[in-house]
């Protein structure tokens, strides 16, 4: 599914792997022919399911009911499937990975964060991780849907016919999704740390993992995000060396700065200089860096050779 979303459209029909050749993409193509949903409506419906998961979590916390992992996971899975379908439709429109404007970039980060939760959330054995993940998905989804300027009528094909560049971009944004989940687990750590200092252990606070588990979770997520972003930057550097005019230097500088911040944080954690509350606070605050960098990453370096013009869209 990830391959179909990110790389399947990179080369378009003439060159590169075609999304229709992938089993999951073939299923999405069949669904697209049968479903009346447009791309924005599918994404909006997915955001609505994320919101339902968030409201369910709020209801469980307020009424001090046990948070059902199955129910929370189901809301998130349905929302993610609808979001996947919406992004697939947008990718089919341009025959490229759906990260051609700010709207699609933000949606892709939310999609990646949710995918990571769906893949590893059960292993972490914390039901409230779905609650926090739903909150992040609702925030990013609602914000991108509510700002029409982010989804302009001109959607570029950012990679031309080079699938390697598509892998670079998708891995970079996927690492941003990992950092988003890291921000959530760091917030959970700070909440649990505050509860322990105030000697609160009942109610919803009992559903949170121990601070030791959350600290280990933060370290693993940080290491995973750094590795993914390192691979993405390595591909970008190689491509820039051979085609210096095809890559905007500002994008490499900004993304490299984000990478340096996270690498420095990982080094401080491994040296035991930043641990516990300080480490979680840095990881939470540091997520502002990738969020702010999206504005520069989404800006085109030069007018695309073959832009794809779509009719102006209206918010659902």
C-alpha positions as CSV (number, residue, x, y, z in Angstrom):
1,X,0.0,0.0,0.0
2,X,2.8,2.4,0.9
3,X,4.5,1.7,-2.4
4,X,1.4,2.3,-4.4
5,X,0.8,5.7,-2.7
6,X,4.4,7.0,-2.9
7,X,6.2,5.5,-5.9
8,X,3.5,4.0,-8.0
9,X,2.8,7.2,-9.9
10,X,6.4,8.5,-9.9
11,X,7.2,7.7,-13.5
12,X,3.7,7.9,-14.9
13,X,2.4,5.5,-17.5
14,X,5.4,5.8,-19.9
15,X,8.2,5.1,-17.5
16,X,8.7,3.8,-14.0
17,X,6.5,1.3,-12.1
18,X,2.8,1.9,-12.7
19,X,0.4,1.9,-9.8
20,X,-2.1,-0.2,-11.7
21,X,0.4,-3.1,-11.8
22,X,0.3,-3.4,-8.0
23,X,-2.4,-5.6,-6.4
24,X,-3.4,-3.0,-3.8
25,X,-3.5,-0.3,-6.4
26,X,-5.6,-2.4,-8.7
27,X,-8.1,-2.8,-5.9
28,X,-8.1,1.0,-5.4
29,X,-8.6,1.5,-9.1
30,X,-11.6,-0.7,-9.1
31,X,-13.0,1.1,-6.1
32,X,-12.5,4.4,-7.8
33,X,-14.6,3.3,-10.7
34,X,-17.5,2.3,-8.4
35,X,-17.3,5.0,-5.7
36,X,-19.0,8.4,-6.1
37,X,-16.6,9.9,-3.5
38,X,-14.2,12.6,-4.8
39,X,-10.6,12.8,-3.4
40,X,-11.4,15.7,-0.9
41,X,-14.6,14.0,0.2
42,X,-12.8,10.8,0.9
43,X,-10.1,12.6,2.9
44,X,-12.8,14.6,4.8
45,X,-14.7,11.3,5.6
46,X,-11.4,9.8,6.8
47,X,-10.8,12.9,9.1
48,X,-14.4,12.4,10.4
49,X,-13.5,8.8,11.5
50,X,-10.3,10.1,13.1
51,X,-12.6,12.7,14.9
52,X,-14.9,9.9,16.0
53,X,-11.9,8.0,17.5
54,X,-10.9,11.2,19.3
55,X,-14.4,11.7,20.7
56,X,-14.5,8.1,21.8
57,X,-11.2,8.6,23.7
58,X,-12.5,11.8,25.3
59,X,-15.7,10.0,26.4
60,X,-13.7,7.2,27.9
61,X,-11.5,9.6,29.8
62,X,-14.3,11.8,31.1
63,X,-16.4,8.9,32.2
64,X,-13.4,6.9,33.4
65,X,-14.3,3.9,31.3
66,X,-11.7,1.5,30.0
67,X,-10.5,2.6,26.6
68,X,-11.2,-0.3,24.1
69,X,-8.2,-0.8,21.9
70,X,-10.3,-2.6,19.3
71,X,-12.8,0.3,19.0
72,X,-10.1,2.9,18.8
73,X,-8.1,0.9,16.3
74,X,-11.2,0.4,14.1
75,X,-11.9,4.1,14.0
76,X,-8.3,4.8,13.0
77,X,-8.2,2.1,10.4
78,X,-11.4,3.2,8.7
79,X,-10.2,6.8,8.7
80,X,-6.8,5.7,7.3
81,X,-8.4,3.6,4.5
82,X,-10.5,6.5,3.4
83,X,-7.6,8.9,3.5
84,X,-5.5,6.4,1.5
85,X,-8.3,6.3,-1.1
86,X,-8.4,10.1,-1.3
87,X,-4.6,10.4,-1.7
88,X,-4.7,7.6,-4.4
89,X,-7.3,9.6,-6.4
90,X,-5.1,12.7,-6.2
91,X,-2.0,10.7,-7.3
92,X,-3.9,9.3,-10.2
93,X,-4.8,12.8,-11.4
94,X,-1.2,13.8,-11.8
95,X,0.5,10.3,-12.1
96,X,2.8,11.2,-9.3
97,X,3.1,10.9,-5.6
98,X,0.4,13.1,-4.0
99,X,2.7,15.7,-2.4
100,X,2.3,18.4,-5.1
101,X,1.1,21.2,-2.8
102,X,0.9,22.1,0.9
103,X,-2.5,20.4,1.4
104,X,-1.1,17.1,0.1
105,X,2.1,17.4,2.1
106,X,0.2,17.9,5.4
107,X,-2.1,15.0,4.5
108,X,0.8,12.8,3.7
109,X,2.4,13.5,7.1
110,X,-0.9,12.7,8.9
111,X,-1.3,9.6,6.7
112,X,2.3,8.4,7.6
113,X,1.8,9.1,11.3
114,X,-1.4,7.1,11.3
115,X,0.1,4.2,9.4
116,X,3.0,3.9,11.9
117,X,0.4,3.8,14.8
118,X,-1.6,1.1,13.0
119,X,1.6,-0.9,12.4
120,X,3.2,-0.6,15.8
121,X,0.5,0.7,18.1
122,X,-0.5,-2.8,19.3
123,X,3.1,-3.7,20.1
124,X,3.4,-0.7,22.4
125,X,0.3,-2.0,24.3
126,X,-1.1,1.4,25.1
127,X,-4.7,2.2,24.3
128,X,-4.2,6.0,24.7
129,X,-1.7,6.1,21.9
130,X,-4.7,5.8,19.5
131,X,-6.3,8.7,21.3
132,X,-3.3,11.0,20.8
133,X,-2.8,9.8,17.2
134,X,-6.4,10.6,16.4
135,X,-5.9,14.0,17.9
136,X,-2.9,14.6,15.6
137,X,-4.7,13.3,12.5
138,X,-7.8,15.5,13.3
139,X,-5.6,18.6,13.8
140,X,-3.6,18.2,10.6
141,X,-6.6,17.0,8.6
142,X,-8.9,19.8,9.7
143,X,-6.3,22.5,9.3
144,X,-5.5,21.4,5.7
145,X,-9.1,21.1,4.7
146,X,-10.0,24.5,6.2
147,X,-7.3,26.5,4.3
148,X,-8.3,26.6,0.6
149,X,-5.0,28.3,-0.4
150,X,-3.1,25.1,0.5
151,X,-5.0,23.2,-2.2
152,X,-4.6,25.5,-5.2
153,X,-5.9,24.7,-8.7
154,X,-2.4,24.2,-10.0
155,X,-0.9,20.9,-8.8
156,X,2.6,20.2,-9.9
157,X,4.2,16.9,-10.8
158,X,7.2,17.2,-8.6
159,X,9.4,14.3,-9.7
160,X,9.2,14.3,-13.5
161,X,9.9,10.7,-14.6
162,X,12.4,9.8,-11.9
163,X,11.1,7.3,-9.4
164,X,14.3,7.6,-7.3
165,X,13.4,11.2,-6.4
166,X,9.9,10.0,-5.5
167,X,11.5,7.6,-3.0
168,X,13.5,10.4,-1.6
169,X,10.5,12.6,-1.0
170,X,8.3,9.9,0.3
171,X,10.9,8.7,2.8
172,X,11.6,12.2,3.9
173,X,7.9,12.9,4.6
174,X,7.4,9.4,6.1
175,X,10.2,10.3,8.6
176,X,8.2,13.5,9.4
177,X,5.3,11.1,10.3
178,X,7.6,9.2,12.6
179,X,8.6,12.5,14.3
180,X,4.9,13.4,14.6
181,X,4.3,10.1,16.5
182,X,7.5,10.9,18.6
183,X,5.9,14.2,19.6
184,X,2.8,12.4,20.7
185,X,4.6,9.8,22.8
186,X,6.8,12.6,24.3
187,X,3.6,14.5,25.2
188,X,2.3,11.3,26.9
189,X,5.6,11.1,28.8
190,X,5.3,14.6,30.1
191,X,1.7,14.0,31.1
192,X,2.6,10.8,33.0
193,X,5.6,12.5,34.6
194,X,3.4,15.3,35.8
195,X,0.8,12.9,37.2
196,X,3.5,11.0,39.1
197,X,4.9,14.1,40.6
198,X,1.4,15.1,41.7
199,X,0.8,11.5,42.9
200,X,-2.1,10.9,40.6
201,X,-2.5,7.3,39.6
202,X,-6.2,6.6,39.1
203,X,-8.7,7.2,36.3
204,X,-7.4,7.7,32.8
205,X,-3.9,8.1,34.0
206,X,-3.7,4.4,34.8
207,X,-4.1,3.8,31.0
208,X,-0.8,5.5,30.2
209,X,2.3,3.4,30.0
210,X,5.1,3.8,32.6
211,X,7.6,6.6,32.0
212,X,10.3,4.0,31.5
213,X,8.3,2.4,28.6
214,X,7.6,5.8,27.1
215,X,11.2,6.8,27.3
216,X,12.3,3.6,25.4
217,X,9.5,4.2,22.9
218,X,10.7,7.8,22.3
219,X,14.3,6.6,21.7
220,X,13.2,3.9,19.2
221,X,11.0,6.3,17.3
222,X,13.7,9.0,17.2
223,X,16.3,6.5,15.9
224,X,13.8,5.2,13.3
225,X,13.0,8.8,12.1
226,X,16.7,9.7,11.9
227,X,17.5,6.6,9.8
228,X,14.7,7.3,7.4
229,X,15.6,11.0,7.0
230,X,19.2,10.1,6.5
231,X,18.4,7.7,3.7
232,X,16.2,10.4,2.1
233,X,18.9,13.0,2.3
234,X,21.5,10.6,0.9
235,X,19.3,10.0,-2.1
236,X,18.8,13.8,-2.5
237,X,22.5,14.5,-2.2
238,X,23.3,12.0,-4.9
239,X,20.6,13.3,-7.2
240,X,21.7,16.9,-6.5
241,X,25.4,16.1,-7.4
242,X,24.3,14.8,-10.8
243,X,21.6,17.4,-11.4
244,X,22.4,20.5,-9.4
245,X,19.8,22.6,-11.3
246,X,16.9,20.2,-10.5
247,X,17.1,20.6,-6.7
248,X,16.4,23.8,-4.8
249,X,19.4,24.5,-2.4
250,X,17.0,26.0,0.1
251,X,15.1,22.6,0.4
252,X,18.4,20.7,1.0
253,X,19.5,23.3,3.6
254,X,16.2,23.3,5.5
255,X,15.8,19.5,5.5
256,X,19.5,19.1,6.4
257,X,18.9,21.5,9.4
258,X,16.0,19.4,10.6
259,X,18.2,16.3,10.3
260,X,21.0,17.9,12.3
261,X,18.6,18.9,15.1
262,X,17.3,15.3,15.4
263,X,20.7,13.7,15.1
264,X,22.0,16.0,17.8
265,X,19.1,15.1,20.0
266,X,19.7,11.4,19.4
267,X,23.4,11.8,20.3
268,X,22.6,13.7,23.5
269,X,20.2,10.9,24.5
270,X,22.7,8.1,23.7
271,X,25.3,9.9,25.8
272,X,22.7,10.1,28.6
273,X,23.0,13.9,28.6
274,X,19.3,14.4,27.8
275,X,17.1,11.8,29.5
276,X,13.6,11.7,31.0
277,X,11.7,14.9,31.1
278,X,14.3,17.0,29.3
279,X,14.5,14.5,26.4
280,X,10.7,14.4,26.0
281,X,10.4,18.2,26.1
282,X,13.1,18.5,23.4
283,X,11.4,15.9,21.2
284,X,8.0,17.6,21.6
285,X,9.3,21.1,20.9
286,X,11.5,19.9,18.0
287,X,8.5,18.8,16.0
288,X,8.0,22.5,15.1
289,X,11.1,22.2,12.9
290,X,9.6,19.7,10.4
291,X,6.2,21.5,10.5
292,X,7.7,24.9,9.7
293,X,9.9,23.4,7.0
294,X,6.9,22.1,5.0
295,X,6.4,25.6,3.6
296,X,9.8,25.6,2.0
297,X,9.7,21.9,1.0
298,X,6.4,22.4,-0.8
299,X,7.5,25.5,-2.8
300,X,8.5,24.6,-6.4
301,X,12.1,25.4,-7.4
302,X,11.1,26.3,-10.9
303,X,8.0,26.1,-13.0
304,X,7.3,22.5,-13.9
305,X,7.7,21.4,-17.5
306,X,4.3,19.8,-17.6
307,X,2.1,21.2,-14.9
308,X,-1.2,19.5,-14.3
309,X,-4.1,21.9,-14.0
310,X,-7.1,20.8,-12.1
311,X,-10.3,22.7,-11.6
312,X,-10.4,24.8,-8.3
313,X,-11.7,22.7,-5.5
314,X,-14.1,23.8,-2.8
315,X,-13.9,22.5,0.8
316,X,-16.4,19.7,1.4
